[in-house]
Amino acid sequence: VGSVKDANASIQSLRRAKKSRLRRRGSDLASEINATKASSLQESYPGRGEGAEVAWEDALKKYGLRHGLNRGCEAVIKALDEVQASESQYSAMVTLENGAVEEAQAMEKMALDSMQTLEEKRVINLLETFEMFLQTEKAALSAMGLTL
């Protein structure tokens, strides 16, 4: 959460600086990123998107050096790395949590099955007890009828 806030603050400060510089010098960062991205993707990583991130970082570093925003650009790159690391940690924790949830659901199912089996046995024992009681009463009543 802290790294996301830092990244957001760095991006906002970079945007403010960019807007003030753009008024004076024009937008060359976007064109530089696009040119570097295209050449990097074609030359270094044909058919893959991995070069886009490297090209973006290189273009941002060059832009920061050229316009005196080196610290802000480095902070954005660092914040992006931290956000990506946090995202991968989050994904790993979600996977771990999902495994724990599945395990807990399996244990809950076993417990519910055991409770149901126990309840079925209790009902069967109660019915058998009633049956024995009624047979005893029937026998007692039959014995009373014979003696009268």
Sequence and secondary structure as in RCSB ss.txt:
>XXXX:A:sequence
VGSVKDANASIQSLRRAKKSRLRRRGSDLASEINATKASSLQESYPGRGEGAEVAWEDALKKYGLRHGLNRGCEA
VIKALDEVQASESQYSAMVTLENGAVEEAQAMEKMALDSMQTLEEKRVINLLETFEMFLQTEKAALSAMGLTL
>XXXX:A:secstr
 HHHHHHHHHHHHHHHHHHHHHHHH   HHHHHHHHHHHHHHHTSTT SHHHHHHHHHHHHHHHHHHT HHHHHH
HHHHHHHHHHHHHHHHHHHHHHHHHHHHHHHHHHHHHHHHHHHHHHHHHHHHHHHHHHHHHHHHHHHHHHHH 
